Amino acid sequence: MQKILPIIMCGGSGTRMWPESRESLPKQFIPLLDTLSTFQRTVLCLAAPIFERPIILTNKEYRFLVAEQLAQISMEAEIVLEPIRRDSAAAVAVAAELALQRGPQTVVGVFAADHMVRKPEALVALCEDGAQAAADGHIVTLGVKPDYPATGYGYIQPGETLETISSVLRVRAFVEKPTAEKAKSYLAEGYLWNSGNFLFRADVMRDELVAFQPLIAEAAARAVADSKLDLQFRVLELEALTAAPKTSIDYAVMEHTRRAVVLPADIGWSDVGTWSTVKDLSPQDESGNCIHGDGVIMGATNVMVRSPERLTAVVGVSDVIVVTTQDATLVLSAAQADKVKDLVAELNARGRKETIEHKRVYRPWGYYQSIDMGERHQVKRIVVRPNGRLSSQKHFHRAEHWVVVRGSAEVTINDEVKSLHENESIFLPMGSVHRLTNPGKIDLELIEVQTGSYLGEDDIVRFDDVYNRV
């Protein structure tokens, strides 16, 4: 059996799934359909014997999210960090370089963390044929059999059968996202959706990148060669990676190479690219309605409500999607679901922070959640995981009051260490050097009341941090 080194691309920002997906918590880390995120589903799908221990290629800002979500499903992986985004061509080039360190004949599988595969066993079976074709020197792309004339996907025109493997077809052409009429003709002519998942031999992809995109090949090689360890993460070299032009692997290689073949894939694939897609994948009642979270729908048809934290009620409308979070509500015509990306661009132009962070902000030690804010005060709920430890820090413009509501806390103020338990509190004067640690075996929860003339997150000086954020 030809083994595959799976490399999971996990760096996108998921703007089309706002307001749940944001820069600090993109869609691949959100449980869109059940209790697992698409990232976790992908990792579990690639746990079959044909696959080696995976490599996760992600943005540096998501490193602790990746580590935590792996721990939640009891899976391990090597985590490689991109200090800057450079699109899929550079990511695939990095994947090839990482695999070359194991040997030029290493067969690599590149998979997207934000896609959904509802038939994981079928994917594993397909990869066995795909791995053999890749070992023979082909670049294999998984072409999904379309079930409707989609205008949001690129297409692949398949050709004749590969002589050595009957399930694999040569590629005649890659086609960009079509008009509605073109999409109908593609469906009739047997075209396949381009899923963006690939199998290739490390040296083959490296050679094609050198031939068609030498700047990207050189940048990726230097970024990997000069990478450094940071805690359990491997960080690619920033200056080297910055030199890589931003472009997709389709433009960079797949539309030019003569090595491209396609493996038709009936695997229940979706890129989960819009809220309409989430609705289509969700269980629905006899009126076509579906609810995720706390929602009520009356006298309505074809409506989806997503409201995980508060009641959302919808009455007397049709073909509408409503997504409610703590600080934003999206009401969307199902037919206009692809416009959310434009909406996020408009919100960014207006300087709205709701596109960047949620009220709940995740940190490597746990998270904090804003509860109330006024001109000279802010109230937060802080949750620290067992053995979690905040940085040693001070603030110039605010004092803080901490009240423990669950668990136990170890608080350091200047040179004094105190232990706090449930219903106990402590005052941290402005300018004091302080640190919070959870020494217990359950989550530490506390309420923090900040008072002062400036309450921004940038009023912080870190002196020591176990997560290397100083």
N, C-alpha and C positions, 0 to 999 in steps of 0.2 A: 504494500500500500504506500503510495506516494504521500508523504506528510506535507502539510501546508503550514507556513508561518502566518497566522492571521494578524493583520494590522488594522486596528479599528480607528477610523478618522472621527474625532470627537471635538472639533473646534468651532463649529458654526454657532451663530448667534440667534437663529430662529425667529427673525422679526415677523414672519407671517403668522405666528401664533401668539402675538401680543393680545391681551395683557398678562397672560400666565407666563409666557416665555419672554425673558428680558435679558439684557446683556450679562447680568450677574448670575442668572439662572436660566440658560437657554433650554429649548424644548427637549433636547436629548436626555435631560436629567429630570423631566417631569413625567409622572405617571398619567399619561393621557387617556388610557383605556382601562387600566386596572391598577393594581398596587405596585407594578414595576414600571420603571422608565424604559424608553426604547433602548437606551444605552445598556441597561441591565439585561433586557431581553436579548440583545445582540451578543453580549458576552456569554450568556447561558447557551445560546444557539451554537456558539463556536466552541463548546466544551466537549464535542465528540472526539473519539480517539484519532480521527484523521488530522486533527489540528494540534499544533504545538501550543505551548504557553503563549498567550497573546501579548502583543505590544499595543498600548494605547497611545495614540498620537493626539495631543490635545493642547489647547491654549494654556499658557502658564497660569492664568487667573483661575482655571478650573481644576487645578491639581488636587486640591483637598476634596472637592466634590467627587472627583473620579475615585480617589482612594476610599472615601466613605461609602460610595455606592457599591464598590467592589466588596468591601467588608460586609455590607448588608446582605449580599448573596453568597458570602463565603467563597469568593473567587479571588485569584491572584493574577497579576499581570505586571509586565514592565511598563512604566509610565514615562513617556518621552514628551518634553514640553517645548512648544513653539513660543519663543518670546515675542513674535510678531506674526500676524496673519499674512499668508502669501498664496492663498487659493490652492486648488487641488493638484496642480502640476508640481509645485514645490513639495507638497505633502507626499505625493507618490514618489518623487525623487528621493526624499528622505527615507521613505519606506524601503526603497531599493538599496540605499546605502546601509541601512541597518541590517538588512538581510545579507548583504555582501560580506559583512563581518563574520557571518556564520558559514559562508561559502558561496561561490558564484552560482552554483547549481540550485541554491535554495529556492523553493517555490513559495511565492508570496500570495496571500489573498488579502485584498484591500476591501474593507467593508465599512459602510457608513453607520454611525452610531444613532442617527436620527431616523432610520427607516424601520419599517415593520415587516416581518416575515411571519405569516400566520401558519406556514407549513415548514417548520424547521427541519423536520426529517427529510423532506424533499430537497431542501437546500444542501444538506450534508451529502445526499446521494448524488446530486449534480456536481458537487465539488470534486468528487472522486474522478469523474470523467474530465472535468476541467483541469484538475491537477496534472493528469497525464498529458493533456494537450499542452499545458504550460511547460511541463518538463521537456517536451519535444521542441520547444522554442517558439511557441505561439503566445500571443497576448490575448487572453480570453476575457471577454466581457459577458456578463449575464444579461441576456435580453429577455425582458418579461413579455409574455403573451398578453396583449392588451384586451381589456373587456369593454372598452368604450373609446370613442375618438377623442382622446385627451389632447388639449392644446398646450398643456404646461410641461410636457416632457419632450426630450429629444428622442428621435427614432433611429433604428438600425435597419438597413435593407439587407436581409440575409441572402447569401448566395448558395453555391453548391456544397454538398456534404464533404467534410474532410475525409481524405482517403483512409486514414488510420483509425478514426473514431467516428462512428456513424451518428452520434448524437450532437456533434459539433459541426457548425456551418461556417464557411468563409464569409467575411463581411464585404459587401459590395459598396456600401456607403453609410456614413453617419449623416443624419439629417437633423437640422436645428428644429426648435419648437415650431410647429406648423400652424396655419390658419385652420379654422373649423372644417372647411371644405377639404383641405389637404389631408387633415387628420382622418376624415372619413375614407378617403382614397387609400391612405396608408393601411388602414385597418383591413380594407378589402383585398389589398395586395400582399398581405402577410408580413408587414413590417412589425418590428418588435420595439417595445419601449427600452430606452437606454437607462438601466438602473444605476449606473455609476459604480458598480462593484466589479472588481477585476481579479484575475489570477495571472501571474507571470513569473518567469524565472528572473532572479535578481540581476544577472549579467545581461539578459536580453533587454530589460527595461532600461538599465543604465546605458547600454549601447544606443538605444533609440533616442534617449534624451540627449546624449552627446551629439548624435547626428542632427536632431531637429531643434534642440534647445540647449546649446552648450552652456549658456550662462546659468540656467537653472541647474544643470547637472553639476557644474563646478561649485555653485553656491551650496547645494545640498551636501556634496562631498566634504566641503570645508566645515559646514555647520555640524555635521556628525563627527568628523575627526577632532574638532576642537570643543566638543560638548563637555560639560562638567556635571558632576554629581552635586545635588542639593537635597539633603536629607535622603529620602528613598527615590528621588526623581532625577531623571537625566535631562539636562537643559541644553538645547541646541544653542550654538554660538550666534549671538544677535547680529553682529556686523556681517558675518558671512551670509546668514539667511536673508538679511535685508537686501542683499545684492540680487536675489532671485526675482525676475519679473513676475508680476501677478497675472496669472492666466490659468485656465482650466486644463486638465489633462487631456480632454477631448481636443481642444484647439492645439495643444502643445505636441501631442503624439498621435492620438488615435485617428485623427483625420488624415494623417500622413503615412503612417506605418503600413507596410505590406504584411505584417505579421498578425494583424487583427483577425480574430475569429469570434464567433458568438455561440453561446450555449443557451438555447431557448429554455426559459425557466417558468414553470407553473408552480410558484411557491407561495402564493398569497401575498405578493409584495405590494407595499405602498410606501411612498416617501413621507406620508403623514404631513403633507406640505401646507394644508389649510385647515381651518375649522370645519369646512364642509366635509373634508375627508374624515375628520374625527367623527362627525355625525354619521357619515355613511358606514363607518366601522363599528358604531355603537348599537347595542340592542334598542329596538324601537317598539312603541306600542302600536295599536291598530290605526292610530291617526298619524303615524310617522314621527311621533315626538320621543325625545329621550332626555333624561335628566342625569347629570353627574353632580352629586352633592345635595344641597338643600334647596329644592326648587318645587314650584307648583305651576302647572300649566292647565288652563281652562279655556274651552272653546277655541282651541288653536290647532293647526295642523302643520306638520313638517317643521317643528320647532326643536331646537336644542338649547338647554339651559345648563351652564357649568357654573356652579357657585359653591365651592368647597367650604366656605367659612361663614356664609350668611344667607338668609332667606332671600330668594329671588322669585318673584311671581310674574307670570306672563299670561295675558288674557286677550283672546279675540284677534290674533294675528296669524299669519301664515308665512312659511319659508323664511324664518328669522332665526338667527343664532345670537344668544345672549351669554356673555362671559363676564362674571363678576369676581373681582378680587377685593382685597381690603381697601385699596386706594384708587381703583379704576373700574369702569364698567364699559364694555363694548357691546353695542347693539348693531347687528350686521345682517344685511340681506344675504341669504345663503348664496345667491347668484353673484354676489360681489366679494366673495371670500378672498379672492386674490388681491384685493385692494388694501388689505391690512398693512402690507409692506409700505405702501405709499403713505398710509396714515402715520406709521411710525416715523417715516422721514419728515413728515410735517410736524409731528410732536417734537422731534429732535431740533428742527429749525426754530421752534418756539422755546427751546431750552427746557423742556419738561423732563424732570428727573425720573418720571414714572416709566420711561423706556429703559432705564438703566438698572434700577434696583427696586425690589419689593419693599413693603413695610418690614418684612422679615428678611434680614441680611445674614447670610451664612458666613461663618468663619471657621478656620481649622479646628477650633476648640468647641464649636457648637453654633449658636446663633443669637442675635438680638432682634427684638421686634419693637418698633415704635408704637406706643399706646396713645400718648397725648403730647402736644407741643404748644407752647405759648411764647410770648416775647422773651421771657427770662427763665423759662423752665422747659424741661422735656422729661417725659416718663417712658421708660423702656422695660420690657421683660427680657431678661437675660437667661439663657440656658447653657450650662457648661457640661460637656460630656464627662464621664468618669475619667480621671487622670488628665483632663484638659487643663490648660494653664494659659492665662492671658499674659501678654507681655508686661514687663516692668515698665511703667509709664507715668507721665504726669501731664497735667493740663494747666494752661496759663490763665484761662478765663472762666473756669467753672469749678464748682465743688460738687460732690456727689454723696448721696445717701443710699445705702444698700440695705434692703430688707430681705432676709432669706425666707422663702415660702416652702421650699422642699429641699431635702438633702443637707449636706454640710459643706461649709466653705472654710478655706484657709486664706486669710487676708493679711498681706504685708503692707504696712504703712511706714515709710522710711525704714527704720531698723527694727520695728516692732512687728511681731507675728501674732495674730489672734485667730482663734477658732470660733466660728459661728454656726448655730444650728437653727432649725425651724423657729420662726417667730422672733428671731434676734436680729438686731440691726447695728449698723456702724456708719460713722460720718468720716468722709475723706476730704480734708480741707483743700482749698485751691492751692496748687503748687506742690502738693505732697507727692512723693514717689510711691506708687502703690502697685500691687499685683494681686490677682484673684486666682485661686487654684481650687479645683474640685478633687479632694483626696479620697472621696467615697466611691462606692460601687453603683450608685444610681445617679441620674441626672441631678445637677444642682440648678434650682430655679430661684431667681431673685428678682425683685423689683428695684430698678435704679431710678432715682429722682435727681436730675441734674438742675442746678441753679447757677446763673451767672449771666454775664453780658454777651457771651458768644458761645453757641452750642454746636458748632459745626464739627464734623468728624475729623477735620484736619487740625483741630486744636489738640494735638497729641505729640508727645516726644517719647519715643521708645528707647529704652536703655538696654534691654536684653529680651530676646524672644526665642523660644524653643522651635518656632516654625520659620526661622531665618527671614523675618520680615523687617528687621532693623535696617 
